[in-house]
Amino acid sequence: MYIKQISVFVENKAGRLAEITAFIADKGINVRALSVSDTTDFGILRLVVDKPDEAIALLKEAGLTVSLNNVIAIAVQDIPGGFASVVKVLADAEITVEYIYAFIARTQGSGYAILKVNNDEAAAAALREAGIQTLSEADIV
C-alpha cells in the first residue's frame, strides 16, 4: 500500500543533481520516479528507486542528508478528469495533499502519481473505497 520515498537535501549548484543520480546509477540502483523542489540555495530531491534501503545507505555513506518517507502511489486513468477525480476523493475525505508528482505508467491508458498526504491510512482507505488502485513497490519497480 505504501511506497518508500527517499528525500535528499541537495545544494542548488550546477552538476549536483547529475552527481547524485550518477552515483546511485553506478551502484546499480534504478530511479523509477523523481521530483525536485528548490529554493535559491538548496533543493529537495525526492526519489522512488528499485532498491530504497540500499540507496539510503549509500547516500548516507556519501555524506548526504537523507530521509525515508512513506508515500502512496496510485494509478490514474489517462482521460480528461482522471486526476481531478482522485484529488476530489481526497478533498471529500478532508485529506490534505502535501505534494504530488506523476510519471508515465508502463501500461497504456494510465499514469502513476506519488502522493504525500497528511493522513496515509485515511487516504488509502478513501482511495480504495472510491475504486482507485493503490500500487505497491513491486508495481512500480
C-alpha positions, -999 to +999 in steps of 0.1 A: +000+000+000+029+024+007+060+031-013+093+041+002+105+075-010+140+089-004+144+126+001+179+141-004+190+176+006+208+190-024+229+221-028+214+242-057+245+243-079+253+232-114+261+195-117+250+184-082+219+166-094+239+149-121+265+137-095+239+122-071+219+104-098+251+091-115+264+079-081+233+057-074+232+046-111+268+034-108+257+013-078+230-004-099+201+014-085+173+024-109+153+056-104+116+049-111+102+084-103+116+117-091+108+152-082+129+182-073+117+213-054+141+241-048+148+275-033+177+298-042+203+278-023+191+242-019+166+217-031+149+185-021+154+156-044+126+131-040+132+096-054+114+063-058+140+037-066+141-001-071+164-006-040+154+021-015+172+006+016+205+002-004+202+037-018+196+052+016+227+035+030+249+046+000+237+082+001+243+085+038+278+070+034+284+096+008+277+123+034+244+134+021+214+144+043+188+118+035+154+107+049+130+080+041+092+086+039+062+065+031+041+078+002+011+065-016+014+055-053-018+053-074-028+045-109-046+074-126-068+070-157-053+088-187-085+106-196-097+142-191-106+145-154-088+113-144-066+132-119-093+156-109-114+126-097-086+114-075-080+147-057-117+151-053-119+118-034-091+131-011-108+165-007-141+149+002-123+129+029-107+161+042-073+149+034-046+175+028-023+168-001+012+180+008+027+173-027+022+151-057+044+141-086+034+120-116+051+097-141+042+076-171+029+040-165+041+010-184+006+002-193-013+022-218-043+042-206-030+051-172-003+071-154+010+069-119+011+095-092+030+097-059+011+114-031+023+127+002-007+134+024-013+143+060-030+110+068-018+080+050-043+055+064-073+077+058-062+085+023-055+049+014-090+039+027-107+067+008-089+058-024-097+021-021-134+029-013-136+050-045-121+022-065-088+039-072-059+015-075-031+019-050+002+005-061+029-015-043+066-011-047+066-042-069+041-024-093+065+005-098+099-011-098 
